[in-house]
Amino acid sequence: MDYPWASDSFGGYQYISAYGMFYRCAYDGVYAFNWTNGDIVWHYVDHAVPFETPYTDVNGTQCYSFNGGGFVADGKLYTYNTEHTPTYPVARGWGIQCINTTNGQGVWKIYGSSEAPGEISDGYLVAGNSADGNIYVYGKGQSATTVSAPQTAITSGTSAIISGTVLDQSPAQPGTPCVAAQSMSQYMEYIHMQQPITGLWQNTSIVGVPVSIDAVDPNGNFVHIATVTSDGTTGTFAYTWTPTTPGDYKISATFAGDDSYGSSFAASYATVANVHATEAPTTTSAPSNLATTTDLMTYIVLVGIAIIIAIAIATVLILRKRA
């Protein structure tokens, strides 16, 4: 093994054997040896944040130490960072790690001091954390999907928003967003290890999960509307939908699941109304010189009064002549 921290085989207190290899947790990483001929199949190095550890790889790059044992299951080696006698304060960056046993590539790492793997059963790994006194269980969790479509009729050719959520239902963090595999360690450290959501260890945004939005149209045809990615910090998703066929739709949202979550789906309904062209009623305007009903009535009254007055005057004149 490599000089200087692994060449003397110091710390070989526990062996791990599987898949025709045995694994050695050394101060400069984890080694996999071929059982038949002793060849080193791979050497996994966990490079460290500067000035957090005295250990280095063969190139002089600082790395975190291993010294304990671990477990192998499902083609993966689960182990953790430690020393023969850990110094205090413990080096920042230690944690439990999952390594691919075929190629020696890291699968995931969760920061937290001395998280020693305990037992593995039914697809779940139990590990204790001496830094916070908690016991953690790692494995696939349940998910829950919701979807909402407009509850009032929309007109064909106009746009409407389909929205919903995809949330983690694991007992440790129910109601939190489901996140992509590349964001899982970062988000679990944020929730449970009091690490910043971005900062010392991670500087990338939290990514959500893919959601397929589909529909059964009024004619019974399956229609794939879109595939969107949920928001990593809220678990929400949305898509602007513009239907063209009138009728009733069944809208569904599906999260297919992955190595971290089981699948889930939800459905809602929407109605699309047809567009009917309507003509405005025709109105005939009266000529501007045509009197209105009110004006006509006033005119008749005035004429009547004038006639009465004229008759009265004529009567008076006739009576005067007779006198």
Secondary structure, DSSP 8 states (H G I E B T S, - for coil): --TTTTTT-TT----EEETTEEEEEETTEEEEEETTT--EEEEE--B--TTS-S-B-TTS-BB--B-S--EEETTEEEEEB--SS--SS--TT-EEEEEETTT--EEEEEE-TTEEEEEEETTEEEEEETTTTEEEEES-B-EEEEEE--SS-EETTS-EEEEEEEEE--TTSTTEE---HHHHHHHHHHHHS---SSSSS--S--EEEEEEEEEE-TTS-EEEEEEEEEETTT-EEEEEE---S-EEEEEEEEE---SSB--EEEEEEEEEE--------------TTS--HHHHHHHHHHHHHHHHHHHHHHHHHHHHHH-
